[in-house]
Each structure stands twice: as structure tokens, then as C-alpha cells.
Amino acid sequence: MNRRPTSRRSALRLGGTALAAAGAPVLGVPAPGPSAEAAGRRPAPGSPGLGDPLFPTLGNGGYQVAHYDLTFDFTPVTYDYTGRVVLHARAQQDLSAFNLDTDGHTIDSVTVDGRAAGWALSPGGSGQELTVTPARPLRRSDAFTVTVRHHGNGKAPRSGLTGWRFGSDGGFACAAQASRADTFFPCNDHPSDKATWTFHLSAPEGYVAAANGELLRRTRRADGSTVWHFALRERMATELVGIAVVRGTYLYGSSHRGLPLRHIVPRGQEDRYRPVVDRTADHLAWLEAKFGRYPFSVYGCHIYDGHSDALENQTLSLFSTDWFTPDAAGRPRYETTMVHELVHQWYGDSVTPADWQQAWLNEGPAVHYAALYGEERGWSVLDDKMRAAYAGLDKIRAQDGPPGRPRELGGTNIYDGGALVLYALRLRIGDKRFARVMRLWPERFKDRNVTSEDFIRHAVRVTGDRSLHGFLRDWLFGAVNPPMPGRPDWRADT
């Protein structure tokens, strides 16, 4: 994410638009299954949270999702929607019940393996908890399928923040990071539970639908609307979902090695944004020279006036229309933002933090390489940016925590502070070894979840320098800045 300087396959229509009051208990059908004793086990409920250091109640324990299949039928202007989400999961313990994260939906029905399940809605830490009681307890290692049908309105109140972004066209785009995928559909909303995805999104005449991954086909319905079917074959965390229904135009291209590119721009502004999105091919070539092959099968930019920032939704980064204005000298410095979000496809999307306190592993590389791209084009000086970050980081460490242990998301400590950690490492080990550390990281850990300790061990392994254990821990977890290698005159602000 880039911050502003100030801070199975079928289309299904479901009826109804009323929204349950956020946090109000709602009971479903009773669970008629056998007792735990009758099942020969002592199953227990899965935990309602995973104990994330920053979001303790986010996610749910007792199971792992392998695949999401989402059907979403949205009506522009009124913002009503109906949905069906099918989760293909595996139990990690004997389960008498389990939770899903949800917020602001009316739940119409819940089934587990095709049988009606008991369910209840209750207040959660960041939204609501949907507790599901299957008709029969689930055994550890059982594969099971959960189907939840729900409806609501995109503008209706949520218990917490919303992931909905509304544009002037009456449509919407999804900006779910960090914990708001549950405002679109019930899910296991934590980055440690990555899954593959299929999407089936309806769009009325005059609108297009967008989602992560590849467009498989479109099917026309009798009412004139179209269902767009997408598949993302690489695993993705829920916070990177990028569904949308907008008045937009698809623009197509390819990278220098033939990777398909598809972009969505506001309808009627194709001539304005075609030169912007065409820069993506060069950005990909520049980053592939540093990180190796792009980790997914498609990429693109979605430019939309309903979003105010930039966000690394997997395979389809989301950008505000406000980003794309040249600077006073006519230079397209907005390209550094495009590079920032593209870096995330390797650092954050393919290689994903195990929990939110590891977010510097996403933002540090994105800030570092975006600044390096700007420096190579004469727009800025990386050393100046890092010196300024060094000067202010001690105060930020005291207030918001060090880069490796932030007390919340969105702070300078994980953005510029994370980049500063990498800058110090580069000065310590030299450009050549640093380039090898950064290139081998997304290759070695592709499609996995990682921690800061994984990065420290990786740097030691690649360089053979065991002293990096202490060096990186000081930079990541220390209360004050260590001395910057090769920059003895750098001082922190007092």
C-alpha cells in the first residue's frame, strides 16, 4: 500500500436487501448432529481469533482454507448485493464449531458439506463473528465445504471500518487491507491463511466487473447483465482481494517477455490513461531484473476515482485517479507509486507476512525500490531520503515501535523505517550481496508466509555472515537507531 504524505462456477441471484444490525445476535437453525461422545472424539470449537500481535481477534483457528468460490451480484447506484461464498477447507483439529469473520451482512443460510448448519452472529474485535456449528463434528484432517449465502448493502453501517470504495459512477472497488475483506463476504480474514480463488461477478449493461486473476469467460443473462468469471490459481490472502463493478474500459498489453497485462480505466478517459498503464511493461522489466520472474500469470492497474490511495491487490493494483499528475517540472514521478505497488506483488503478495507485525517485509522493499527507481531517473536521491528517515526514526521507534515490532499499521516505522533497515543492510554487505539477498528471497519463499526471523536467517544464509543476526535484530527491534554503516555523520533528531 502507498500512503499519502499526510498520513464452483455458476451465477446465483439471491433476494432481499435488508441488513442485520451490526453486532446484533442472530441465530440460525439448530445443529442436529451427534454429541462429541457419540462421535468417539472430544471435538472443541476453533478459536475466534489467531492472536495476531496487532489484530488479536482477526482470523479464526481450527481450520485452513484451500479455496474460495465467490458469487457476487451487485446493483450499481442502489449498492444492494447478494452473494454466495463457498469455502473449501481442512480441519486442523477435531471441531465442534468454527468461526468466520464477517461484518454488515444479513446471513441467509449456512451449510457444511451440503447439510444445514447452526450459526450465530455476535460482535467481534474488528467486525462480527459468524459461529458455525456443523450437523456433525469435523474430525482433524477432514476436508469440508462451507457455503454461506448472504445479502446486504454496500453503504450500510459496519461494526468496523469498511473495505468498500464508491466512485462517481455508482459502482465500487474493494480495498480490503488490512482486515476488511469481511465487509464483502464471510471469510477467514488473516494473511496466514492463503487460498486459491474463483469469482463470479455480475455487472449490468454499461458496467464491467474486475477481480484478481485471469478472466475465464463471460456469460450473458436474460436481463442484459453479464456474469464475469475469474480464476486466481496462485494462493492469495483475503486482504488482497480486488473485486469491482465500475463504468470502465479494459486496456490490454503484454510485458517484454509476454506476460498478459490487463488494466481497467475510467470509461471515456482511455486516451488519458493509456500512456500511463503502458509504462507497466517497463516497470516489470526493471523489477524482474532485480527479483526474477514475476510470480503470477497476469498483472494490471485499476484506476478508479472511488479510491484515494494506491493498493497492491494481487495481480490488479488499485490506484486513485488523483495519483497521475506530472510534477511541476512535467516529470511522471507518479511512476514511483506504480513501482511501489508492483514490488508488492513479490514482497507481500507472493511472499506474505505470517502476521501483521511483520508488515515491514512488505513496505520496506516497496519504499526502497520505488525510491531507487526515482533516483535512476533523476527525480530524487535515495541517500537523502534515507538520511531524513534516519534522523526521525528514533522518535518514531519510541512512539510507534521499531520497524520489526510496530504497535499499529500505517506508520513511518514500517515504510521508511523498513526501507532504512534494507539500506543499512546494503551498506553493510555491499551492493552485490544485497542484490542476491533480495532476489533469492521471493524465489525461496514464493507462495509462503514469513517472519522477520526468516529474513534474518535468509540474509545470513545467503551471505555466510553470522554477524548479521545481531546487526539486523538491532535495526529491526532496537529502541534506537544503530550507527549507519559508512555514514558516521548521520545523527538522529533529539
C-alpha positions in Angstrom: 0.0 0.0 0.0 1.2 3.5 -0.8 0.2 6.2 1.7 -0.4 9.9 1.1 2.2 12.2 2.6 -0.3 13.4 5.1 -0.6 10.3 6.6 -17.9 -23.9 -8.4 -18.8 -21.7 -11.5 -22.4 -20.6 -11.6 -24.2 -17.2 -11.3 -26.7 -17.1 -8.5 -29.2 -14.4 -7.7 -30.5 -14.1 -4.1 -33.3 -11.9 -2.9 -33.5 -9.2 -0.3 -31.6 -6.1 0.7 -32.1 -5.7 4.5 -29.0 -5.5 6.6 -28.8 -7.0 10.1 -27.8 -4.5 12.7 -24.0 -4.8 13.3 -23.3 -6.7 16.4 -26.8 -7.9 17.0 -27.0 -11.7 17.8 -28.8 -13.6 15.0 -29.5 -17.3 15.4 -29.8 -19.9 12.6 -31.1 -23.4 12.6 -30.1 -25.7 15.4 -27.3 -28.2 14.8 -28.8 -31.7 15.0 -25.5 -33.6 14.9 -24.3 -36.3 17.3 -22.6 -35.4 20.5 -18.9 -35.3 20.8 -19.0 -38.5 22.9 -21.2 -40.3 20.2 -18.6 -39.3 17.6 -15.9 -41.0 19.6 -13.9 -37.8 20.0 -13.9 -34.7 22.1 -14.2 -32.0 19.5 -13.9 -28.4 20.5 -14.7 -25.0 18.9 -12.0 -23.4 16.8 -10.6 -20.2 18.3 -12.4 -16.9 17.3 -9.0 -15.3 16.6 -5.5 -16.2 15.8 -3.8 -13.9 18.3 -2.2 -11.6 15.8 0.0 -9.1 17.6 -1.8 -6.1 16.1 -5.3 -7.7 15.5 -5.7 -10.5 18.1 -9.3 -11.4 17.1 -8.6 -11.4 13.3 -8.8 -14.7 11.6 -10.0 -18.0 13.1 -8.5 -21.2 14.4 -9.1 -24.9 13.8 -9.1 -25.0 10.0 -7.3 -23.8 6.9 -9.0 -22.7 3.7 -7.8 -24.1 0.4 -10.1 -22.4 -2.0 -12.8 -19.6 -2.1 -15.5 -19.6 -4.7 -17.3 -16.2 -4.6 -20.5 -15.3 -6.4 -21.4 -11.6 -6.0 -24.4 -9.9 -7.6 -24.1 -6.1 -7.2 -26.6 -3.4 -8.3 -24.9 -0.1 -9.0 -26.3 3.1 -7.6 -28.5 1.3 -5.1 -25.5 -0.6 -3.8 -27.5 -3.7 -3.0 -25.8 -7.0 -3.3 -26.4 -10.7 -2.9 -23.6 -13.2 -2.5 -22.7 -16.8 -2.0 -19.2 -17.8 -0.8 -18.1 -21.4 -0.8 -15.0 -22.2 1.3 -13.2 -25.5 0.7 -11.2 -26.1 3.9 -9.5 -28.7 6.0 -9.9 -29.1 9.8 -6.7 -28.8 11.8 -8.3 -30.2 15.0 -11.5 -32.0 16.0 -14.1 -29.3 15.5 -17.5 -29.0 17.2 -17.8 -25.4 15.7 -15.7 -22.8 13.9 -15.9 -19.1 13.2 -15.8 -16.9 10.1 -15.1 -13.2 10.0 -18.0 -11.2 8.7 -19.3 -7.6 9.0 -22.5 -6.0 7.9 -24.2 -8.8 6.0 -27.6 -10.5 6.5 -26.8 -14.2 6.6 -29.4 -16.2 4.7 -28.2 -19.7 5.2 -25.1 -21.7 6.1 -24.4 -25.3 5.1 -21.4 -27.6 5.8 -20.9 -30.4 3.3 -24.4 -29.7 2.0 -26.2 -30.1 5.3 -27.8 -27.2 7.2 -25.6 -25.9 9.9 -26.3 -24.0 13.1 -25.0 -20.5 13.1 -24.9 -17.3 15.2 -23.7 -13.8 14.7 -22.0 -11.9 17.5 -19.8 -8.8 17.9 -16.1 -9.3 17.1 -12.9 -7.4 17.6 -13.0 -5.7 14.2 -16.3 -6.7 12.8 -18.6 -9.6 13.6 -18.1 -13.3 14.3 -20.1 -15.9 12.4 -20.0 -19.1 14.5 -20.9 -22.2 12.5 -21.9 -25.5 14.2 -21.9 -28.3 11.7 -24.6 -31.0 11.9 -21.8 -33.4 12.7 -18.4 -32.6 14.3 -15.5 -32.4 12.0 -12.5 -34.7 12.6 -9.0 -33.4 12.3 -7.7 -33.6 8.7 -11.3 -33.8 7.3 -11.8 -31.8 4.1 -15.1 -29.9 4.3 -17.1 -27.3 2.4 -18.9 -24.4 3.9 -21.5 -22.4 1.9 -22.7 -19.1 3.2 -25.4 -17.1 1.4 -25.8 -13.5 2.4 -27.1 -10.1 1.2 -26.8 -6.5 2.2 -26.0 -3.0 1.0 -22.5 -1.7 0.4 -23.2 1.6 2.1 -24.9 0.2 5.2 -23.2 0.6 8.6 -20.4 -1.8 9.6 -19.1 -2.6 13.0 -15.6 -1.5 12.0 -14.0 0.2 9.0 -15.3 -0.7 5.6 -13.4 -2.0 2.5 -15.9 -0.6 0.1 -14.8 2.3 -2.2 -17.5 4.1 -4.1 -16.9 6.1 -7.3 -18.8 8.7 -9.1 -20.2 6.0 -11.5 -22.3 4.4 -8.8 -20.0 1.4 -8.7 -17.5 0.1 -6.2 -14.0 -1.3 -5.8 -12.6 -3.4 -3.0 -9.8 -2.0 -0.8 -9.8 -4.7 1.9 -6.4 -4.2 3.5 -5.8 -5.0 6.3 -8.9 -6.6 7.8 -12.0 -5.6 5.7 -12.5 -8.4 3.2 -15.2 -9.5 5.7 -17.3 -6.5 4.7 -17.8 -8.2 1.3 -18.2 -11.8 2.3 -17.6 -14.1 5.3 -14.0 -15.4 5.3 -11.0 -16.4 7.4 -9.6 -12.9 7.3 -5.9 -13.2 8.2 -2.9 -13.2 5.9 -1.6 -16.5 7.3 -4.5 -18.4 5.6 -3.8 -18.0 1.8 -6.1 -19.8 -0.7 -6.8 -20.1 -4.4 -9.9 -18.3 -5.7 -12.7 -18.2 -8.3 -15.0 -15.2 -8.7 -18.4 -14.9 -10.5 -19.4 -11.2 -10.5 -22.4 -9.7 -12.2 -22.4 -6.4 -13.9 -25.4 -4.7 -15.6 -25.2 -3.2 -19.1 -22.8 -0.3 -19.2 -20.6 -1.7 -16.4 -17.6 -4.1 -16.3 -16.5 -6.4 -13.5 -13.0 -6.9 -12.3 -11.3 -9.4 -10.0 -7.9 -10.9 -9.2 -6.5 -13.4 -11.7 -7.5 -14.3 -15.2 -10.8 -13.7 -16.9 -12.1 -17.2 -17.9 -15.3 -16.2 -19.7 -18.4 -14.0 -19.6 -22.0 -15.3 -19.7 -24.9 -13.1 -20.7 -28.1 -13.2 -18.7 -31.7 -12.6 -19.8 -31.9 -9.3 -18.0 -29.0 -7.9 -20.1 -26.4 -8.2 -17.4 -23.2 -10.2 -17.7 -21.5 -12.5 -15.3 -17.7 -12.3 -15.4 -15.9 -15.4 -14.3 -12.3 -15.1 -13.0 -9.8 -17.6 -11.6 -6.7 -16.9 -9.4 -4.7 -20.1 -9.4 -2.0 -18.8 -7.1 -2.8 -18.5 -3.4 -3.9 -15.2 -2.1 -4.6 -13.7 1.3 -8.1 -12.2 1.8 -6.7 -8.7 2.4 -5.6 -8.6 -1.3 -9.0 -9.3 -2.9 -9.7 -6.8 -5.7 -13.2 -7.2 -6.9 -15.0 -4.3 -8.6 -18.0 -3.3 -10.7 -17.5 0.0 -12.5 -18.1 2.0 -15.6 -14.7 1.2 -17.0 -12.8 0.1 -20.1 -10.3 -2.8 -20.3 -7.0 -1.9 -21.9 -4.7 -4.8 -22.8 -1.0 -5.2 -23.4 1.9 -7.5 -22.6 5.2 -7.3 -20.8 8.5 -7.6 -22.7 8.6 -11.4 -22.0 4.9 -11.8 -23.0 3.1 -11.7 -19.6 -0.5 -10.7 -20.2 -1.4 -7.2 -18.9 -5.0 -6.0 -18.4 -5.9 -2.7 -17.0 -9.2 -1.0 -16.1 -9.5 2.8 -16.6 -12.5 5.1 -16.3 -14.7 5.0 -19.4 -14.2 7.9 -21.7 -10.7 8.6 -20.4 -8.9 5.9 -22.3 -6.6 8.3 -24.2 -5.5 9.9 -20.9 -4.6 6.7 -19.1 -3.3 4.5 -22.0 0.2 6.1 -21.8 0.1 5.7 -18.0 -0.7 2.0 -17.9 1.6 1.3 -20.9 4.5 2.1 -18.6 3.8 -1.1 -16.7 5.8 -3.2 -19.2 9.0 -1.2 -18.4 8.3 -1.4 -14.7 8.0 -5.1 -14.9 11.2 -5.4 -16.9 13.1 -3.2 -14.3 11.9 -5.3 -11.4 12.3 -8.7 -13.0 15.9 -7.8 -13.5 16.1 -7.5 -9.7 13.7 -10.1 -8.3 13.4 -12.7 -11.1 10.3 -13.7 -12.9 7.0 -12.1 -11.9 5.3 -14.6 -9.6 1.8 -14.6 -11.1 0.1 -15.2 -14.5 -1.3 -11.7 -15.2 -0.9 -8.2 -13.9 -2.6 -4.8 -14.3 -3.7 -1.5 -12.9 -7.2 -0.5 -11.9 -7.6 3.3 -11.9 -10.7 4.5 -10.2 -12.0 7.8 -8.7 -13.6 6.0 -5.8 -10.2 5.2 -4.2 -8.0 7.9 -2.7 -4.7 6.0 -2.4 -2.9 3.1 -4.0 -3.1 -0.6 -3.0 -1.4 -3.8 -4.1 -4.4 -6.0 -4.7 -2.9 -9.3 -6.0 -2.4 -9.2 -9.8 -4.6 -6.0 -10.0 -3.2 -2.9 -8.2 -5.8 -0.3 -7.3 -5.0 3.4 -7.9 -6.8 6.7 -7.3 -7.2 8.9 -10.4 -5.5 11.6 -8.3 -2.1 10.0 -8.5 -1.5 10.5 -12.2 -0.5 14.2 -12.5 3.1 15.1 -13.5 5.1 17.2 -11.1 5.8 20.9 -11.5 8.6 20.1 -14.0 6.3 17.9 -16.0 8.0 14.6 -14.8 5.9 11.5 -14.3 7.0 10.9 -10.7 3.8 9.0 -10.1 5.6 6.1 -11.7 7.3 5.5 -8.4 3.9 4.8 -6.9 3.2 2.3 -9.7 6.6 0.6 -9.0 5.9 0.6 -5.2 2.7 -1.4 -5.8 4.3 -3.7 -8.3 7.1 -4.5 -5.9 4.4 -5.8 -3.5 3.5 -8.5 -6.0 6.7 -10.2 -5.0 7.1 -8.7 -1.5 3.7 -9.1 0.3 1.5 -10.8 -2.2 3.6 -13.8 -3.3 5.7 -13.8 -0.1 3.3 -12.8 2.6 3.8 -11.9 6.3 2.8 -14.6 8.8 1.1 -11.8 10.9 0.6 -8.1 10.7 3.6 -7.2 12.9 5.8 -8.4 10.0 4.5 -5.7 7.6 7.9 -4.0 7.1 8.7 -7.1 5.0 6.1 -5.7 2.5 6.6 -1.9 2.8 10.4 -1.7 3.3 11.2 -3.2 -0.1 8.4 -1.3 -1.8 9.7 2.1 -0.5 13.3 1.2 -1.1 12.9 0.1 -4.8 10.4 2.9 -5.6 13.0 5.4 -4.4 15.7 3.6 -6.3 13.6 3.8 -9.4 13.2 7.5 -8.9 16.9 8.0 -8.3 17.8 6.3 -11.5 15.6 8.7 -13.4 17.0 11.8 -11.7 13.8 12.6 -9.7 15.2 12.1 -6.2 18.3 10.9 -4.3 17.9 7.8 -2.2 20.7 8.7 0.2 18.9 12.0 1.0 15.6 10.2 1.7 17.3 7.6 4.0 19.2 10.3 5.9 16.0 12.1 6.6 14.4 8.8 7.7 17.3 8.1 10.0 17.1 11.5 11.6 13.5 11.0 12.6 13.3 7.3 13.3 14.4 7.3 16.9 11.3 9.4 17.9 9.1 7.1 15.8 10.6 4.0 17.4 9.7 5.4 20.8 6.2 6.4 19.8 5.1 3.6 17.3 7.6 0.8 17.9 10.6 -0.3 15.9 10.2 -1.4 12.3 10.1 -5.1 13.2 7.6 -4.6 16.1 5.2 -1.8 15.2 2.4 -1.1 17.6 0.0 -0.4 14.7 -0.1 -0.5 10.9 0.4 2.5 8.6 3.3 4.2 10.4 6.6 5.6 9.1 8.4 2.9 11.0 7.3 0.1 8.7 7.5 2.2 5.5 10.6 4.5 5.6 11.9 2.7 8.6 11.6 -0.7 6.9 13.4 0.8 3.9 16.1 2.1 6.2 16.8 -1.4 7.5 17.4 -2.6 4.0 19.5 0.5 3.2 21.7 -0.3 6.3 22.0 -3.9 5.2 23.0 -2.9 1.7 25.8 -0.6 3.1 26.9 -3.4 5.4 27.2 -6.2 2.9 27.7 -4.3 -0.4 25.5 -3.9 -3.5 26.3 -7.3 -5.0 25.4 -9.4 -1.9 22.4 -7.3 -1.1 21.1 -7.8 -4.6 21.4 -11.6 -4.1 19.6 -11.5 -0.8 16.7 -9.6 -2.2 16.5 -11.7 -5.4 16.6 -15.0 -3.7 14.0 -14.1 -1.0 10.9 -14.2 -3.3 12.4 -17.2 -5.1 12.9 -19.2 -2.0 9.8 -18.2 -0.2 7.3 -18.0 -3.1 3.7 -18.6 -2.1 4.7 -18.8 1.6 4.2 -16.9 4.8 7.2 -15.5 6.5 8.5 -13.6 9.6 11.4 -11.2 10.3 13.3 -14.1 11.7 13.0 -15.9 8.4 14.5 -12.8 6.7 17.4 -12.6 9.2 18.2 -16.3 8.7 17.9 -15.8 4.9 20.4 -12.9 4.9 22.9 -15.0 7.0 22.5 -18.0 4.8 23.0 -16.1 1.5 26.0 -14.0 2.7 27.5 -16.5 5.1 27.9 -13.7 7.6 26.6 -14.8 11.0 27.2 -11.3 12.4 24.0 -10.2 10.5 22.0 -12.0 13.2 22.8 -9.2 15.7 23.0 -6.5 13.1 19.5 -7.0 11.7 17.9 -7.6 15.1 19.3 -4.3 16.3 17.9 -2.5 13.3 14.5 -4.3 13.4 13.8 -4.5 17.1 16.1 -1.9 18.9 14.8 1.1 20.8 17.2 3.4 19.0 18.9 3.5 15.6 22.2 1.7 15.4 25.0 3.6 13.7 24.6 3.7 9.9 27.4 1.8 8.2 29.6 4.2 6.2 27.7 7.2 7.4 29.4 8.3 10.7 28.0 11.8 10.4 24.3 10.7 10.4 22.5 11.7 13.6 19.1 11.1 15.0 16.9 14.2 15.9 16.9 14.8 19.6 
